[in-house]
Amino acid sequence: HSMSAPGTTYRNREEIALTRSTRDPLEFVKKTLIDAGFADAEQIKETEKRIRKDVASQVKAAKASPKPTIEPHLFEYVFTSDGGKEQNEFPPHIRMPDFAKSKWY
């Protein structure tokens, strides 16, 4: 299954609603916390709001930051013939999925 395939293709809406209401792990944890007296519904709601706000802030910061470069570190700690003493020892050729980006050393 994929995110592009609507769940209603092979399940009806009632079955989806029932499954979400009875088998959703997040709802299970919320109910368990409330039933055990560790939190009430309002505390959980406030925690969820705080988490959503924090995630949105982190996503915004990540999108604003420059993309990391992988070239200098792409092959570190991957290939070695001396038990790890020389971390930057490469084989003479590394085949990449895009052949044009393959590496020859």
C-alpha positions in Angstrom: 0.0 0.0 0.0 1.1 3.5 -0.5 0.0 7.0 0.7 -1.4 7.6 -2.8 -3.8 4.7 -2.5 -6.9 5.7 -0.6 -7.8 3.3 2.2 -11.3 3.1 1.0 -10.2 1.1 -2.1 -10.2 -2.2 -0.1 -12.0 -1.2 3.2 -15.2 0.7 3.7 -15.3 3.9 5.8 -16.9 2.2 8.8 -14.2 -0.4 9.0 -11.5 2.3 8.8 -13.2 4.3 11.6 -13.6 1.2 13.8 -9.9 0.2 13.3 -8.7 3.8 14.1 -10.9 4.0 17.2 -9.9 0.6 18.6 -6.3 -0.1 17.3 -4.7 3.3 16.9 -1.5 3.1 19.1 -1.6 6.8 20.0 -5.2 6.7 21.1 -4.3 3.5 23.1 -1.5 5.3 24.9 -3.7 8.4 25.6 -6.5 6.2 27.0 -4.0 4.2 29.1 -2.5 7.4 30.6 -5.9 8.7 31.5 -7.2 5.4 32.9 -4.0 5.0 35.0 -4.4 8.6 36.3 -1.1 9.8 35.0 -2.7 12.6 32.9 -6.1 13.9 32.1 -7.5 14.8 28.7 -6.7 18.5 29.0 -3.0 17.7 29.9 -2.7 15.4 26.9 -4.3 18.0 24.6 -1.9 20.7 25.8 1.1 18.3 25.3 -0.1 17.5 21.8 -0.3 21.3 21.0 3.2 21.8 22.4 4.6 19.0 20.4 2.9 20.2 17.2 4.3 23.7 17.8 7.8 22.3 18.4 7.7 20.1 15.4 6.5 22.9 13.2 9.3 25.1 14.5 11.9 22.4 13.9 10.6 21.8 10.3 10.8 25.6 9.6 14.4 25.7 10.9 15.4 22.7 8.9 13.9 24.1 5.7 15.7 27.4 6.3 19.1 25.8 6.9 21.4 24.9 4.0 21.4 21.4 2.8 24.3 19.4 4.3 27.1 18.3 1.9 27.7 14.6 1.8 30.8 14.4 -0.4 33.5 14.8 2.3 31.9 12.2 4.5 30.1 9.9 2.1 32.6 7.1 2.3 34.1 7.6 5.8 34.1 4.5 8.0 32.8 2.4 5.2 35.9 0.9 3.5 39.0 -0.2 5.3 41.6 -2.8 4.9 43.5 -2.2 8.2 40.9 -2.7 10.8 39.8 0.9 10.9 43.1 2.7 11.4 42.8 4.5 8.1 39.2 5.6 7.8 39.6 7.2 4.3 41.1 4.3 2.4 38.8 3.6 -0.6 38.6 0.8 -3.1 39.8 1.9 -6.6 36.1 2.3 -7.8 32.8 2.8 -6.1 29.7 2.2 -8.3 26.9 4.7 -7.6 23.2 4.1 -8.7 23.8 6.9 -11.2 26.8 5.7 -13.1 27.9 9.2 -14.0 28.3 9.9 -10.3 30.5 6.8 -9.7 33.9 7.5 -8.0 37.4 6.4 -9.1 40.3 6.8 -6.7 
